[in-house]
Amino acid sequence: MHSETPHFLTGRICLLAGMILAHLCVFSQESGQDSAQQAPEAAITQIPSKELDPAGVSAKALAHFAAGVSHQRNGETALAMDQFRLAVSTDQGNAQLATRVVEKYLLLKEGEEAENLLDLILERDDAPGKAFELHGMMMLAQGQEVIAAGRFEQALRLDPSLIFSRQQIIDSRMERGDEDRCFQLIRDAVGHTTYEVDDVTALLGMYLKFLVMRPERLEDLGQSLESLIVKATEVAQEEPILELAIADLLMVSKRFEEAEKRLQELLELIPPVLMAREKLIDLYIRQNAIPEAIQELEALAALAPDNPRPLLLMGSLEAEQGHIEEAERFFRKAMAASPAFDAPYYELAALKLNGGEAKEALEVLDEARNKLPKSFLLDFYTGLATSALRQYSQSLQFLRSAEAQAEDGDSGRLTGFFYFRKGSVLERLGRFEEAEESFLKCLEKNPEDATTLNYLGYMWAEHGQKLEQASRWIERALELEPESEAILDSMGWVLFQQGKPDQALPYLEKAKARLKEPDPTILDHLGDVYQALDKPLRAREAFEQSLQIEFSDKVFEKWTQLDPDSKQAVRIPNP
């Protein structure tokens, strides 16, 4: 008996029913006989059991079971339960039949009766593996994972064809790092699996899951993988829909031509298997065959003109190819197809932002604000757009609004990238302590983010504050990205601010040498270092080059102080 009271299933019965539906093996009596076939079964139930031999008793019990299935299909729960009880009481020595009845009880949400009957089955020496699997499922629903794991192990020892138990053992052992045992369980499964559609489908899913997690073990599966594909192909002759799962396995195995052939054949059936088109799209994207993927997406969109998702994906694919106008066209078509679908607005806004069109991005977001409810993404993207337009006060308002919504709903949205963007806005507003707090939150989520480490260190170095800590942040950033010209410049600058111009010079000169195009800030820093090292000619040259790229009153003043007579000798851009 279980240590907990029998009514534990009342809150979890739907979960158990779902588990059972995923792998339920149904008696032949459940396949739907006509009335002529059922008549002999109905007749045998009227014969007293004492007048029947053992085979007759078994047939009578099965007839009750079949009658229960019929009542169950008709929604007659009470009548179904009566027949299932009669099936068990008629053939009390049939543990296999009793286990089937437990499954039916669970599907009928009769958890207490299911548990009581299962307790009796498990006390028997001939309890089938399926009974242990059902008990494992019950324990899993209770959160008793250790007990459940033991039951699944017992179930598989008694009946190696139980795919659900095998998958549970694999999942548990993978978590413990016992990959060799998992590999053996997966490899051996093909030889024990029946030719039932549900079992073959579950086995394909098991192989897919393992290969997604451990793609490097593909070749190791060798003959077992080939045997599975052969077995699944045989079953698919009667159930073509199984070809979808086979195609998934072939794609993961990088056998794209075979997968494509199977999917194309499914589209040629009458009626066609429409999901095959979605699989083809996935296949083409995996192969980077974008024109073919878009062609299939267009066919899918034509079948469902009100569905914006194919249009959205077409826009994303065109954007990845750098076809900006085509991408925008598809995003706008998706917006027109379903104005309440938010994804196209954000994709288009991101497209505009990445293209340096912040004003246009804001227009798209304003349109979204008129059609969509307030949301984290809407405020976050608006914060990015206003920041790009240097409207930092407005940007901060939107970012704070987005943050508050995420904290109330989905805090997982508050990523390192979010806090970096918020920190950069606060820094632009001169709110350095708050900016540091935001950058540190970013580093809590991404401790190895060189960009944030550098930004934070440079922020304080630029203002001559917290120089020791700023130096440590920049040093760590440089360890992560030793060839970054931006970080090399920061390292040079923090050393200069610490009064070490001789140590700063090599970093700044290396930063300048690595640039493809001259940078006014690096040149300005070089000018300061040269001047501190008493090299006025080189300092003046560096300031002059900086001014030629970008005018700055501060740099201009330093340049003229070095050579006031040359103030008109160089062409300086208009401020």
N, C-alpha and C positions, 0 to 999 in steps of 0.2 A: 504493500500500500504506500501511497505518497505521503510525504510529511505534511503537505498542505491540504486544505479542505477541497472537496471535489468541485466546488463552484468557481474555482480559479479561472475557468475558461470563459466565463460570461463576458469579460471585457476584451478577450483576445480571439474570440471564435472566428471573426472575419479573417484575421491573419492566418489562422490554421486552415480555414477553408481555401484561401488563396494558395497556400502551399500545396494542399492536396490536389487542387485542380491542375497544378502545373505538372504533376507526374502521375495522375491517377490511372491505374490499369483497370479496365472495366471488364467484367465477365462477358462472355459471349451472349448471356441472356440480356445484357443491357444494350445490345446493338439494334433493338427495335423490331422484334418479331411481329408478324401480323396475327390476327385473331385465330387463324387456323392453327398456327404453330403454338399459340399459347393455350389452346384448349386442353391438350393432354396434360400440360403442367398444372392447369387449374384443377383437372380431374384428380390428379394424384394427391393433391393437398387434402382431399376429402377422405382418403384412406387412412385408417388408424396406423400409426407407426409400428405397433406391435405385429401387424399383419404383413409388414414389408421386410425384405432382407436388407442387409447393409447398403447394397447399391440402391435399393428403392428408397431407403431413408435419406440417403444423400440426394437423390433426385427430388424428393419431396421438399427438402430444405432449400435446394436451389430454386424450386418453383416458388416458394414463399419469397425468396430473395428477389426473383424476377418480378413478382407481383409488387413488391415494395418499390422497386425501381420505377415501375409503371406509375404507381401512385405519386412517387416523388416528382416525376416529370409533369404530372398534371397539377402539381401544387397541393396535393392532398397529404399534408405532413402527418396527420394523426394516423391515417390508414397506412401510410408507408411505414411508420414506426411500428405499428402492430405487426405487419408482415416481416419486418426485419427481426423483431423479437421472436416471432415464430420460427424463422429460419435458424436462429441460434439455438433455441430450445429443442428443435426437432433433431438436429445433428450436433449434439453437444461435444462430440469428440473432434469436430472439424475446426481446427484452429485457423486454417486458411480462410474459411468462410466467415468465421467470427471476426477476423481482422478486416475483411471487406466490409462487414457491417459497422465496425468502428469508423471506417472512412465515411460511410454514409451518415452515421450519427453526427459526425463533425460537420459534414456539409449541410446537414439539416439544423445545425446550431444546437445540437443536443449534447453539450459538452459534458455534463455530469454522467449521463448514461454511457457516453463514449469512454470516459475515464474508468468507470466501474467495470465495464466489459474488458477493457484493455488490461486492467489489473489482474483479472482472472486468466487472461491469455498468457501474460508474462510469467505466471506461476507454473505453466506447463513446460515439460521438457521438450515438447515439439513446437514451441512458440516460433513462428516464422520470422525471418529477418524483417519483414514489413512491419510487424508489430513493434519491434524495437525502434524502427525508424519513426513510426507514429509517436511513440513515447518520447523520442528525441525531439520531435517537432513541438510536442507539448512543453517539454522542459525549456526549449529555446524561446517559446512564447512567454514563459514565466521569467526569463532572464537567468535561468539555471544553466549557464553555458557549459560548465564542467561536466555536469550530469549528462547533458545533451550530447556532448562530444563522446562520452563513453558509450551511450546508446547507439550513436551512429557507427562507431567502431564495431559493436556487437552485430548490428544489422548487416554491415558489409561482410563480416566474416561468415554469416549464415547465408547471405544472398548477395554475391558479388555483382549482380545485375542492377542493384539499387543505385541509380544515378544520383538521386538527391543526397543520400548518405555519403556517397563518394565525394561529391562536390563540397559538402560541409567539412569533411575530413581534410580535403585539400586546402580549403580556405583557412582552417585552423592551423594546419602545419606550415602553410606559407607565412602566416603571421609569426610563427616561432622560428622561421628560418630553415625549416627542414625541407629544403628544395628537392633533395634527392628522392625522398619518400614521395613527395608530391608528383615528381616526374614519373616515378614507377606506377603510381595510382592512375595517372592519366594514360600512360602508355598501355597498361594492362586492361583498361576499360573497354577497348574495342572488342576484345575477345569474349567479354561477358555480357555485352549489351544485346538486347533483343532487337528484332526488326520492327518493333512498334514505332510509329511515327514520333510519338512523344519522347520515347527513349533516345532515338537517334538525334532528334532535335536538341535534347538536353546535352547529349554527348558532343555535338558540334559546338554548342555554347561553352562547354567546359574547355575544349581545345582552343577556342577563340580567346577566352578569358586568359588562359595560361600564356598564349603566344603574344597577346597584347602586353602582358606584364614581363615576359621573358622572351622577346623576339630572337635573342641570340641562341635559344634552344631549338629553333626551327629544324635545323638539319638533324638534331639528335632524335627527333620524333620519327624520322625516316619511314619505315614500313608501316608503323601503326597509323600514321597520318594517311598514307595511301590506302590502307585497309578501311579506314573510316570513310574516306571519300567514295570508295567502291561500294561499301555497304549503304551509305546514304544515297548514292545514285540509284541503286536498286529500289530502295524505298520510294524515291522521288518519281519513279515511273508510275506509281499509283497515286502519289501525292505531290504534284508538281511544285506546290508552294514551298516544299522543302529545299528546292533549288536556291531559294534566296539565302538560306543559311549556308549552303554549300558554297555559294558565290562569296559570301563574307569570309569564309575560311580560306578560299583560294586567294582573295585579295590580301589578307594578312600574310599569306605565304608568298606574296608577290607573283602569283601566277595569273597575271592580269588578262591575258588573252583567253585562257580557259574560263575565267569568271565572266568576261564580256560575252563570250559565246553562249553561255548558259542564260545570262540575263536577256540577251537579244531573243533567244528562243521563247522565253516567257512572255515577251511582248508580242510575239507572233501567234500566241494561243488565242482562241476565241472562247470567251472574252479574254483579253490580255490581262496579265498580272501587273497592275499599275505600279505596285511598289518596286517592281524591277527597274522602272525608270529612275526612281530615286537612288537605287543602288548603283545604276550606271553613272549617274552624276557623281556619286562618291568615288567611283572607280576612276573616272576621267580626272577628277581633281587630284586624286592621289598620284596620277601619272603626269600631272601638270598639262593635261590635254584640255586647255581652257576653251578653245572654240567648240570642241565636241561637248563639253559640259554645258556651255551656254545653249547649244542647239537643243540638248535634251531639256534644259530648263525652260526654254521657249515653248517646247511641246507641252511640258507640264503646265505652264502658265496658260496656254490656250485651252486646256481642259478645265481649268478652274480660274477664270478671269478675276474672280473676287478674292482669290488667295494672294496676299502680297508677298509671301515668303519666297517663292521662286524669283520674283522680281528683285527682292532684296539681295538674294544670293548672287544674281546676275550682276547687280551693281557692285557688290563687294569684289567679285572676280575681275570685273573691268577695272576697278580702282587698283587692284593689285598689279594689273598689267600696265598701269599708267594711262589708261584710257579715261581721262577725267570727264570729258563731256558725255561719253556713253554711260559712265557710272552714274553721273547726276541724272541722266534721262531715266535710268531704271529706278533709282531711288525715288524720283518724283512720281513715276508710274505706281510704285508701291504705295506711296502716300495717298495717291488718288484712289487706288483700289480699296484701301481701308484706312480712312483718316484717323481712326482711333488706335492704329498700330504704331507704337512709338519708335521701333528700331530704325526705320528709314530716316527719320528726322535726325537722330544722333549720328547715323552713318554719314549723312550728307553734311551735317555740321562739322564732323571730324574731317571730312574731305576738304571742306573750305578752310578749316584751321591749318591743316597740313600744307595747304597751298598758299598760305599767307593771306587769305581773304577773311580776316576776322570779322569785318563788317558784314559780309555776306553770311557768315556763319551765324552771327547774331540775328540776322533777319530770319533765317530758318528756324532758330530757336524761339523767336517771337511768334512765328506761325504755329509752332508746336504748343506754345503756352496758351494760345487761343483755342486749341483743340484737345489738349491732353490735360489730365489732372496734375496737380503739383507733385513733383517727384524728386528724388535724389539726383537722378541723371540729368533732369532738366535744369536744376539749379547748378549742378557741378559743371556741365558743359557751358552754361551761361557765364559761370565764374571764369572758365578758361578763356572764353571769347572776350569778355570785358578786360581781362588781364592783358591779353594780346593787344587790345586797343589802348592800353595804359590807363584804363579807368580803374585804378587799383582800389579805391574805396568801395565802388559798386561791386567789384570782383570779390572783395572780402565779405560783403554782405551775402552774396549768393553762395559762396563757399561755406560760410557759417550756417546758412539755412540748410544746405545739403548735409552738412555734418550732423546737425540736430535731427534731421529726418532719419539718417542712418543709425544714429544712437537709439532712436525710438523703435526702429524696425530691424534693419539688417546691418549690424556693425561690421560685418565682413567687407562691406563696400569701402570702409575707411582704410585703404591700402597705403603702402609707403608712397606711391605716386601721388595720392590725394594730399598727404601731409607735406610732401615736397612742394607741390603747387601752392598750397596755403602758406607755407613758410616763405616762398619766394615773393608772394604778394605782400606779406607782412614786412619783409626786408625792404621792399620798394617803398613802403609807407614809413620807413624809419623806425618801426616797432621791433627793435632787434631782439629784446628779451623774449617776446612772444614768438618771433621767428625761430629763435633757437629752440624753444619748446616744441614747435611743430617739426623742425628738422630732427630733433632727437626722437620724436615719435616715429618718424620715417625710419630712423636707424634701428629702432626697436624691432621693426618688422623686417628690415633689410640691412643687417649690420655690415654687409660687405658692399654697400652702395657707394662706390667711389665718387659719383657725382654729388651726392648729398654731403659726404665728408668734406669734399673740396669746397662746396658752396658755403658750408657752415664755417670752415676754417678761414676762408677768404673774407667772409663777411666781417669777422672780428679783426682780421689782419688789416683790412682796408681802413678800419677806424682806430687802429692802434690799441685795441683792447683784447684782454684775455689771450695774449700772444702765446703763452706757453701751451695752453689747451689748443689754440688754433694751430700751432705747429704740430701737435700730436695728431690732430684730425687730418691735416694735409699730408703728413708723413705716411699715415695709413692709406690714404687715397693713392699716394704715389707708389706704395708697395703693390696695390691692386692694379694700377694702370701706369707703369713706369715710363711710358712713352707719350703720355698725354701732354700736349703743349699747354693746355689750360692749367693742369695740375702743376707742371713744371714752373709756370709763371707764378702760381700761388705760393709754391715753395720758396721761390726767389724773393717774392714780395714779403712774406712773413719774416724771412731772415733779414731783409733790409729793415723792416720795422723793428726788429730786435737789435738793430745797430750792427749788423754783420754784413756790410755790403760786399766784402771780399768773398764770403761764402755764397752770397746771393747770385753773384755774377754768372757762374757756370750754369746754373739752372735757367736763368733768363736767356742766356745766349743759346742754350740748347733748345729752349722753347721757340725762339725766333727762327732757328735753323730748321725746325721741323714744320714750320708753317708753309702751306702752299701759297697763301696770300698774306702779305704783311698785316699785322694786327695793331691798331693804334694804342691799345692799352699796354701790350707787351713792350712796344717801343717807348712809351712814356715811362714805364718802370725801368727800362734799360737806361734811359736818360738820367733818371734819378740816381741809379747806382753808379753810372759813369761819373756823374757830378760829385758824388760822395767820395769816389776814389780819385778825385782830382784829375779827371780826364775831360776837360771842358769841350774840346773839339768833338770828341765822340759823343758827349752828352748833347751838344747842340745838334749834331747830325741826327741823333735818335729822335729828339723833340721835333725837328723839322720834318722827318719822315712821318711821324705820327700826325702832325698837323695836315700834311698833304692828303692823308686818308680821311681824317675826320677832325673838324675844327673843335677846339676846346679852349675856352678862355684861360683855364688854369695852365694848360700846356703852353699856350701862346705867351703867357706872362713869363714862364720859366725860360722859354726860348729867347725872348727879347732881353731878359736880364743877362743872359750869357753873351749876347752880341747885339746890343741896341742899335749899332750902325747898320746892321744887316736886315733891319725890320722890313724894308721894302724890297729886299733882294730876292726873296723867294715867293713864289706864287702860292698864297694860302687860300683855301676855299672860303667862300663867304660864310660867316657864322649863321 
